[in-house]
Amino acid sequence: MATVKVDINNFQSEVLESAEPVVVDFWAEWCGPCKMIAPSLEEIAVEMEGKVKVAKLNIDENPELAAQFGVRSIPTLAIFKGGEVADISVGAKPKTAILDWMYLELDISPMSG
């Protein structure tokens, strides 16, 4: 599954009420580092299908959600579990670092299938 686009209309159902953990990418069109990590997030969404959902939220289109979760710089990745923020990672990182962070926070191993 590819990443899911979320906004004020579907954030509740796609993120807060999701049965599986969700990594939300808070980003904007003008953000160079956001564009740098986008391909990695697309790959992670496919590789982690069934374990984790990856959602993208444009902060320029949804400033109220960015403010609600205290997003001050982008890219910001937030892991939601059971409707709550479990952890936040700020700044562009290589795919391996993003995956390591996700494995640690979600208590899953890279080899679990």
One Martini backbone bead per residue (centre of mass of N, CA, C, O) as a GRO file, in nm:
protein
  113
    1MET     BB    1   0.097   0.036   0.021
    2ALA     BB    2   0.062   0.345   0.007
    3THR     BB    3   0.037   0.637   0.091
    4VAL     BB    4  -0.165   0.851   0.294
    5LYS     BB    5  -0.384   1.107   0.262
    6VAL     BB    6  -0.416   1.366   0.503
    7ASP     BB    7  -0.676   1.546   0.683
    8ILE     BB    8  -0.927   1.695   0.852
    9ASN     BB    9  -1.141   1.475   0.740
   10ASN     BB   10  -0.943   1.186   0.794
   11PHE     BB   11  -0.772   1.174   1.058
   12GLN     BB   12  -0.948   1.019   1.252
   13SER     BB   13  -0.980   0.752   1.079
   14GLU     BB   14  -0.671   0.707   0.976
   15VAL     BB   15  -0.532   0.758   1.270
   16LEU     BB   16  -0.690   0.758   1.551
   17GLU     BB   17  -0.869   0.481   1.448
   18SER     BB   18  -0.644   0.296   1.398
   19ALA     BB   19  -0.539  -0.034   1.433
   20GLU     BB   20  -0.277   0.068   1.330
   21PRO     BB   21  -0.003   0.208   1.312
   22VAL     BB   22   0.104   0.560   1.256
   23VAL     BB   23   0.288   0.744   1.018
   24VAL     BB   24   0.335   1.092   1.022
   25ASP     BB   25   0.388   1.326   0.759
   26PHE     BB   26   0.503   1.643   0.802
   27TRP     BB   27   0.452   1.872   0.526
   28ALA     BB   28   0.580   2.054   0.224
   29GLU     BB   29   0.636   2.172  -0.089
   30TRP     BB   30   0.890   2.376  -0.001
   31CYS     BB   31   1.037   2.117   0.125
   32GLY     BB   32   1.325   1.964   0.062
   33PRO     BB   33   1.355   1.739   0.284
   34CYS     BB   34   1.077   1.616   0.228
   35LYS     BB   35   1.149   1.521  -0.063
   36MET     BB   36   1.385   1.333   0.023
   37ILE     BB   37   1.195   1.126   0.206
   38ALA     BB   38   0.954   1.030   0.031
   39PRO     BB   39   1.061   0.765  -0.103
   40SER     BB   40   1.109   0.615   0.164
   41LEU     BB   41   0.812   0.621   0.261
   42GLU     BB   42   0.698   0.461   0.026
   43GLU     BB   43   0.862   0.204   0.080
   44ILE     BB   44   0.771   0.159   0.372
   45ALA     BB   45   0.468   0.126   0.312
   46VAL     BB   46   0.512  -0.141   0.157
   47GLU     BB   47   0.697  -0.307   0.357
   48MET     BB   48   0.478  -0.244   0.618
   49GLU     BB   49   0.240  -0.382   0.541
   50GLY     BB   50   0.019  -0.456   0.818
   51LYS     BB   51   0.187  -0.281   1.049
   52VAL     BB   52   0.200   0.003   0.890
   53LYS     BB   53   0.102   0.333   0.847
   54VAL     BB   54   0.143   0.587   0.592
   55ALA     BB   55   0.118   0.940   0.636
   56LYS     BB   56   0.022   1.254   0.474
   57LEU     BB   57   0.069   1.605   0.590
   58ASN     BB   58  -0.020   1.916   0.491
   59ILE     BB   59   0.046   2.211   0.661
   60ASP     BB   60  -0.079   2.428   0.468
   61GLU     BB   61  -0.370   2.274   0.462
   62ASN     BB   62  -0.319   2.189   0.801
   63PRO     BB   63  -0.253   2.393   1.054
   64GLU     BB   64  -0.420   2.278   1.294
   65LEU     BB   65  -0.273   2.003   1.313
   66ALA     BB   66   0.011   2.104   1.351
   67ALA     BB   67  -0.053   2.261   1.612
   68GLN     BB   68  -0.176   2.030   1.784
   69PHE     BB   69   0.126   1.867   1.750
   70GLY     BB   70   0.374   2.079   1.754
   71VAL     BB   71   0.463   2.173   1.471
   72ARG     BB   72   0.771   2.360   1.374
   73SER     BB   73   0.916   2.147   1.187
   74ILE     BB   74   1.040   2.028   0.869
   75PRO     BB   75   1.033   1.724   0.897
   76THR     BB   76   0.769   1.539   1.065
   77LEU     BB   77   0.751   1.247   1.264
   78ALA     BB   78   0.463   1.050   1.372
   79ILE     BB   79   0.363   0.820   1.616
   80PHE     BB   80   0.061   0.632   1.618
   81LYS     BB   81  -0.110   0.488   1.909
   82GLY     BB   82  -0.425   0.467   1.987
   83GLY     BB   83  -0.447   0.795   1.920
   84GLU     BB   84  -0.145   0.842   2.005
   85VAL     BB   85   0.152   0.984   2.072
   86ALA     BB   86   0.462   0.813   2.087
   87ASP     BB   87   0.644   0.973   1.865
   88ILE     BB   88   0.912   1.204   1.756
   89SER     BB   89   1.061   1.312   1.437
   90VAL     BB   90   1.311   1.547   1.340
   91GLY     BB   91   1.393   1.543   1.027
   92ALA     BB   92   1.608   1.431   0.800
   93LYS     BB   93   1.645   1.083   0.707
   94PRO     BB   94   1.741   0.793   0.655
   95LYS     BB   95   1.584   0.506   0.604
   96THR     BB   96   1.730   0.344   0.827
   97ALA     BB   97   1.661   0.544   1.058
   98ILE     BB   98   1.356   0.527   1.034
   99LEU     BB   99   1.333   0.223   1.081
  100ASP     BB  100   1.471   0.208   1.356
  101TRP     BB  101   1.264   0.389   1.497
  102MET     BB  102   1.017   0.214   1.438
  103TYR     BB  103   1.108  -0.050   1.569
  104LEU     BB  104   1.143   0.067   1.851
  105GLU     BB  105   0.854   0.200   1.894
  106LEU     BB  106   0.693  -0.079   1.787
  107ASP     BB  107   0.824  -0.349   1.862
  108ILE     BB  108   0.979  -0.446   1.595
  109SER     BB  109   1.117  -0.653   1.361
  110PRO     BB  110   1.265  -0.677   1.056
  111MET     BB  111   1.192  -1.007   1.037
  112SER     BB  112   0.906  -0.983   1.078
  113GLY     BB  113   0.611  -1.153   0.911
   0.00000   0.00000   0.00000
